[in-house]
Amino acid sequence: MFKSLSSVTYLILFVLFTFLFLHEFLFMPFLFNFSILEYIHLGWLGFWSIFLAIIFLGLFLRKAYNLNTKKTLLIIGGSILLVFVMLLILLLSVAGQL
């Protein structure tokens, strides 16, 4: 399904899902006074959007730089692990402010 897409398409999808992540998960809770349950609900949307953004970034790098599957999976896995750590720190800091 994704083999016929160009690297520019992957880059556009990466930017789109990154913007969705920034909008729903990072900006919205600070603009409005959300409860922790509403924040966790937005967190799931933010999680899925950044998860898809990282996958499309990996596919873009694979297509643009002709990376093999192992290197692409290492990039995607490392990026997902880094994002999980950042989200955990952010969630713990928000939970500590209650």
C-alpha positions as CSV (number, residue, x, y, z in Angstrom):
1,M,0.0,0.0,0.0
2,F,2.7,2.5,0.9
3,K,5.3,1.4,-1.7
4,S,3.8,3.6,-4.4
5,L,3.9,6.8,-2.3
6,S,6.8,9.3,-2.9
7,S,9.1,10.6,-0.3
8,V,7.4,14.0,-0.5
9,T,4.1,12.4,0.4
10,Y,5.7,10.8,3.5
11,L,7.2,14.1,4.5
12,I,3.8,15.9,4.1
13,L,2.1,13.2,6.3
14,F,4.9,13.5,8.9
15,V,4.3,17.3,9.1
16,L,0.5,16.9,9.2
17,F,0.6,14.4,12.1
18,T,3.3,16.3,14.0
19,F,1.1,19.4,13.8
20,L,-1.9,17.4,15.1
21,F,0.3,16.2,18.0
22,L,1.4,19.7,18.9
23,H,-2.1,21.1,18.6
24,E,-4.0,18.4,20.5
25,F,-1.5,17.3,23.1
26,L,0.8,20.2,23.9
27,F,-1.1,23.5,23.1
28,M,-4.7,22.7,24.0
29,P,-4.2,21.8,27.7
30,F,-2.4,25.1,28.3
31,L,-5.0,27.2,26.6
32,F,-7.9,25.7,28.5
33,N,-8.1,24.5,32.1
34,F,-8.5,20.8,31.5
35,S,-8.9,18.2,34.2
36,I,-6.5,15.3,34.3
37,L,-9.0,12.9,32.6
38,E,-9.5,15.3,29.7
39,Y,-5.7,15.7,29.5
40,I,-5.2,11.9,29.3
41,H,-7.9,11.7,26.6
42,L,-6.1,14.3,24.6
43,G,-2.9,12.3,25.3
44,W,-4.3,9.3,23.5
45,L,-5.0,11.4,20.4
46,G,-1.5,13.0,20.8
47,F,0.0,9.5,21.2
48,W,-1.5,8.1,18.0
49,S,-0.7,11.2,16.0
50,I,3.0,11.3,17.0
51,F,3.2,7.5,16.6
52,L,2.0,7.9,13.0
53,A,4.2,10.9,12.5
54,I,7.3,8.8,13.5
55,I,6.3,6.0,11.2
56,F,5.9,8.4,8.3
57,L,9.3,10.0,9.2
58,G,10.9,6.5,9.1
59,L,9.3,5.7,5.7
60,F,10.4,9.1,4.4
61,L,14.0,8.5,5.5
62,R,13.9,5.0,4.0
63,K,12.6,6.2,0.6
64,A,14.8,9.4,0.4
65,Y,18.1,7.8,1.6
66,N,17.5,4.2,0.5
67,L,17.9,2.8,4.0
68,N,17.4,-0.9,4.5
69,T,14.6,-2.3,6.7
70,K,16.8,-2.9,9.8
71,K,18.0,0.7,9.9
72,T,14.5,2.1,9.3
73,L,13.1,0.0,12.1
74,L,15.9,1.1,14.5
75,I,15.2,4.8,13.7
76,I,11.4,4.3,14.2
77,G,11.9,2.3,17.4
78,G,14.4,4.8,18.9
79,S,12.2,7.7,18.0
80,I,9.1,6.1,19.6
81,L,11.1,5.2,22.7
82,L,12.3,8.9,23.0
83,V,8.8,10.2,22.6
84,F,7.4,7.8,25.2
85,V,10.0,9.1,27.7
86,M,9.2,12.7,26.9
87,L,5.4,12.1,27.3
88,L,6.0,10.2,30.5
89,I,8.0,13.2,31.9
90,L,5.3,15.6,30.7
91,L,2.5,13.6,32.2
92,L,4.2,13.2,35.5
93,S,4.9,16.9,35.7
94,V,1.3,17.7,35.0
95,A,0.1,15.2,37.6
96,G,2.4,16.7,40.1
97,Q,0.8,20.1,39.6
98,L,-2.6,19.0,40.7
